[in-house]
Amino acid sequence: MSTNRQAYRASLLHLLDDPAVAGDGAVVWHEDGLLLVEDGHVAAAGSFEDLAPALPDGVAVEHLPGKILTPGFVDAHIHYPQTDVVAAWGAQLLDWLTEHTFPVEQAFEDRAHADAAAAFFLDELLRNGTTSALVFGTVHRTSVDALFEAALARNMRLIGGKVLMDRNAPAALCDTVESGRADTEALIRAWRGQGRLGYAVTPRFAVTSSDAQLAMAGELAAAHPDILIHTHMSENLEEIRAVEGLFPGHGSYLGVYERFGLVTDRSVFAHCVHTTADDLRKLTEAGATAAFCPSSNLMLGSGLFSLRKACGCGTRVALGTDVGAGASFSLLHAIGEAYRVGQLQHEPLDPLEGLYLATLAGARALKIDHRVGNFEVGKEADFVVLDPAATPLLARRTAAAQSLRDRLFALSILGDDRAIQRTYLMGRLAHAR
């Protein structure tokens, strides 16, 4: 069989581990680097000087001077049906859901609408350098069919799920315990093993699911050990009070999910802004992940997630854009927002830690780090070409950068989709600016 090979010469940056834990030894940086891709997988990644002499005969090297190759970004929490309410003015979480989210989600019963929204959503991810994501659909099975079909066509490594929601929402957006189980099982059967897709059991949050539905979600997760659990927790103080009223005697918000078997090493809890240290330690013991969504937490006035507190408890954390409460699809932008949230708490975020949260940490949260997340040999070649000179201001600022951290910090504060020159999926060009 013939081998398809491509080689790219540029600066090369990726993480082998969390630099906040492992130190700078986790950082791989080659100012003059080379990435060799064979049949969609990383065959070599290192310095050009070391690797170029050993390149197989006939392999052309594309030189990208001034550019930086990084792994594709991994979004640990995002809602594709909320694309049309990005930048919607409103109050805080519960009112925002009622005024903006629930009305737009009702349209996803129509497959043509879902198809158009899914195509736009995935192309927007790729335009922003995001190659994998954990995605909320709506309560409609059609929403997930549309998302997965579009992702399969693009060969994206993507995980999604149908929302489970049987109370405290408009009737048009409520399922039942029985219909939610049937639809979820049908979606798992239809899409498991298709391309690079994965499934997540997706109760919206405790407020909109009955005891019986949360129990059913836990049963589904236990019956299918290859799928994730994706929901929200402790985002907003009013939401937390609502959960306390609906589930008295559970001790905490996390205690509700614990009761129904939803706290595992496959669980991703979006936000966790107001989670106690005790519950963070329980998340750590379970191996669960908190998805830090700084943009939406600021937009909705939910509060300030403390990365230092979570990491001090040993909790896994990854970064999410949380579109549409989040204001941008760009994980570069999210790194910048995470820095600002940290500054308000006197917890400055190291730029390299920010890159980790947007790449390998996300891959670990989604249980796909054996496939993507860095440039280790054998992994799938999902990567982006960053342009530090994408805008006049960015070009001027990065040209004066005194270190890798300085250059990366400028990209996270000043960069957006314009800084993504190209996005590749398994070595194939998926987006070019």
N, C-alpha and C positions, 0 to 999 in steps of 0.2 A: 504494500500500500504506500502511496506517495505521502509525504509529510508537507504540510503547509506551514511555512515559517515566515515570520516577519521580525525585524529588529528595529529598535528605536533608540536613538542616542539623544539624551537630554539629562538634565539633573534628575535624580531619582530619590524619592523619599517614602519610607513606610516604617511601620512600627511592628516589632516582634512581640511586644507586651505593653502593659500600662507603664508609661514612663514615670508616673507618680509613685509607683511601687518598685519598679525594676531600675529606675534611673536612666541615665543617658545611654546605657548599654542596650536599651530596648529600641533605640533610634537608629535606623539605617539611612544614611545620607551620603550620596555620591554627587558631588558638584558636576562631574562629567561621568554620567552613568550610562548603562546599557540594559535594555529589557529585551529579552529574546522570547518570542511567543511561538509555540509549536502546537498546531491543531487546537487552538483556543486555550491553551494552558501555558503557565509560566515555565519556561525551560531554563532560564537563567536570568539573574538580576544582580548587578554589581557594578563595579567600576569599568569604564570603557577600556582602560589600559589593560586590565586583567583579562577581560572576556573577549575582546575583539580578535586576538590572535587565534582563539579556539573556535571561532564561528564556523559552522559548516560551509563548505564550498557553495557558492551561488546565492548566499543569503545577502540580499541588499539591505543596507542600513539607512533608514531615514533619519536625517539629522534635524533635530528641532532645537536650534540654539536659543538659549534664554528661557526655555520652557521647563516645567517641572512635571514629572510623572508621579502620580500618587495612585493608590488603590481607589476604586470607585467608592463613593460615599454610600453609607447604609443608614437609612432613616428608620429609627426604631418606633415611630408612632406618627401616623398621618391618616387623614380621612379623604378618600378621593371624591365622595359625593359633595364635600364642602368646598370644592374648588370655586364655585360661583358665589360664595359668601366671604372670600378673602377680603379683608379691609371693610367689613361691614361694621358700621358704628353701632354701639349698643352698650348695655349694662354688663353685669357680671354673668357668670356661667349659666345659671338656670334660666334667667331671662333671655340670654343670648341663644340658648337652645330653642326656646319657644318662639322667639321672634325671627330667627334666621335659619337655624339648622333644620328643624322639623319641616318647615314649609318646602325647602328645596329638596329634601330627601324623598318626599312623596312622589316626585316625578320619576324616580328610578324604578317604579313598577313597569314603566315603558322601556322595552329593550332597546329601541332605537336611541332614546335619550341616554340610556346607560352606555351604549356603545360609543356614542360621540363623546361623552364625558370621560370615559376610560381612555380613549385614544389621546385626547388632549392632556389628560393627567399624566400618563406615562411619558409622553413626549416632553412635557414640562419637567418631569423628574430628570430625564436624560439631558435636557438642555442645561440643567443645574448640576450635572455631574453625579446624580444619584443613580446607582446601578442596582440597588436592592432596597426593599422597604417592607415594613409590616403595616398592612393597610386595612382600615375599616371600610366595609361596604355599607349597605343599608339593610333594613329588615328583609328586603326583597331578594329572593334567590337570583333573579335576573341580574341584579347589580354585581354579584360575584361572578356569575357566568361571563358577563361582559368584561370585567376586569381581567379574569384569567385568560380569556381568549385573546385579548389584546396583548397581555404580557407574554403569552406563548408565541404569538406572532413575532414579537421583538426579541425572543430568547432571553428574557429577564429572569433573574433569580428573585422571585417575589413571593411573599406570604400574605394571605388575606383571609377574610372570613365574613360571613353573614351576621349582621347584628341580631342578637337575641334581646327582645324587649316586649314584655307582656303587660306592662302597667305604667301609669303616670306619663303617658305620651298620647298623641292623637290616635284615634281608632285606626286610621289608615296606616299607621306605622307600628301597630301592635301585632305580634304573632301570638301563639299559644305554646304551652309546653310541648304539646304533641306536634304541632306544625313546625316549631323551631327545631325539634329533634329530627323530624323527617327531612326537612330541607337541609340541615347540616350534614346528616348522614349521606344524603344524595349528592351533595357537593363534594364531600370527601371521596366517595366512590368515583365520581366523574373526573376529578382532577388530580387525585393522588398519583404520583409517578409520571405526570405529564410534564415534559420538558424540565424546567428548573423551578417548578411551582411548589408551594407548601401551603398548608391550611392552619388556621388558628380559630379555636372556639372563641366567640366574640360577644359575650354579654356587654351591653353598652356600659352600664355601671349599676351598682346595687340599687340605686333609686328606681330604675326602670325594669327590674326583674324581681319576680316573686320568689319566695323561698323555693317553691317547686321548680321554677325555671333554673335557678342557680344550682340546685341539686342535680338537675338534668345536665347542665353544662359540665359539672364535675364528673358525672358518669361518662359523658362523651370523651372527656379528656383522658380519663382512666382507661377507657376501652381502646383508645387510639394513641399509643405512646409516642408516635412520631409527629404529633401535631402540637402546636403551641396554644397557650391561653393568653388572650389579649383583652384588657379592660382598663378602666380608669379607677383611680383611687386618690382620695385626700387632695383634690385639686383646689377646692374652694370651701370656705368656712360654712356658708349656708348649705352647701351640699352635704358636708359632714354632719351638720345638725339634722338634715333630712334623713340621712342613713341611721342616725341614732334613734330617731322616732319610728322608723320603719322596722328596725331590727333591735329592739331593746334587749339588754342583757348579754350582748356579744363582746363587750369590753372595748372594742375598737373597730374601725372600718376594716382593717385587715382581718380581724376576728370573724367578720361576716364571711369573707372569702375562705378563710381557713375551715370554717364549719362545713362548707360544701365542697371541699377537696380541690379548691382552685389556687392554692399556693404551693407551687412546685418549682423545680428547676427549669420548667418550660414556660413559666409565667412572666409576662411583661406588663407591669402596672404603669400606666401613663400618669405623670405628674408627681405624685407623692410629696407635694409641697409641704403639707402640714403633718407628715408622718412622724410619729414619736421615735425616739432613739430605740425604745424597746421593740417597736414594730420593725424598724430598720434592721435590727439584729435578727428578728425572725425571718425577714426576707433573705438575709445573708445565710442563715442556717438552711433555708429551703433552696438556696441557689437561684432565687428569682431576681429579676432585673427591674430597676426603676428607670423609666424613660423620662429624661429631663427635657422639658419643652419650654425653653426660656421665652421665646417670642410670644406664645399664646398666654403664658402666665403673666407677662407684662400687659399684653393687649386687653385681657379680661380682668386685670387687677387681682389675680388670684393670690399672689404672694411670691416670695423669693425662695426657691429651692436652694438648700445649702449642700453644695457638692462636698464641701469639707466634712460636714456632719455625716452624710451618707457614706463617704469613703472611710471616715473614721470608724464607722460601724461595720466596715467590710462589705457594704452592699454593692452589687454590680450596678453600674450606671451606664446608659448609652444616651445618645442625643436624638431628639425628634423635632421635626418642624411643626407638627400638629396643625398643618393646614386643614381647615380654613380659619380657626381662631388664630393660628400662627400666620404671620404676615408675609412669609416668603417660602418658596420651595427650596431655597438655597441653604445647604448645610454650612457653607462658609459664613453666611449671614447668621445662622444659628450659633456658630462658635463665637462670633462677635457678640451676640446677645447674651450668651452664657458668661462671657467675660464681664459684661456690664452688670449682670445679676450678681456675680461674685464681688465686683467692686462695691456694690451697695452694702455688702456684708463684710467688707475688708478681707475678702478671700480671692485674691487675683488668680485668674486661670492662666496657667502656662500655655502658650500657643501649641506646643507639641502634645500636651494633654488634650487640648481641644481637638486636634487632628485624630488622636486615638479614639475619643468619644464618637467621632463621626465616621470612623472606619472599622477598626478591629473590634472595638467595644460593641458596636452595633451588630457585627457579624456574630460575636459571641452571644449576644442577647437573643438573636434569631436562630441560634444553633446551626449556623452555616459557616462557622469559622474554619472548618476543615475544607471548605470550598473557596471562600473569598475572604477579604479583609486585609491582606497584605500580599507581598510578592514572593512568598515562599514557593520554592520549586514544586510544581505539580498542581498548584491551585489554578482556578479558572482565571483567565486574563481579563478581568473587569477592571478598567483603569481610566483615569482622566488625564488630559494634558492641560495643566494650568498655565495661564499666561500672565506673568507678573507685570506685563506692560499693556494690559488690556484697555486701560483708560489713561489719558495723559497724567492725571494725578497719581494713579497707581504706579505708572512707569517712573515718574519722578521720585516717588517715595521709596519704591523697592530698589531703585538704582543707588540710593544713598544708604541702604540697609547695611548694618555693621555685622550682622550675624544671621544664621539660619532662623533663629527665633524671631528676630526683628523683621525679616522678610515675610515669614509666615504670619506674624501678627498683623502686619500691614494688609496682607491678603484677606485675613479674617474680618478686619474692620472695614476695609474699602472695597473688598471683592464681592461679586454677586455672579449672576449667570454669565456676564460678559467675560469673567476670568476663566470660564470653561471653554477652552478652544476646541477640544474634542472629547467625546465620550466613547469608550469601546466596551463591547460586551463579548466576552470570550474571543477577544482578538479581532473582532469585526467592528468597523466604524458604525456607531449608532447615532451619533450627532456630531456635526461640525458647525462651528460658529460662522 
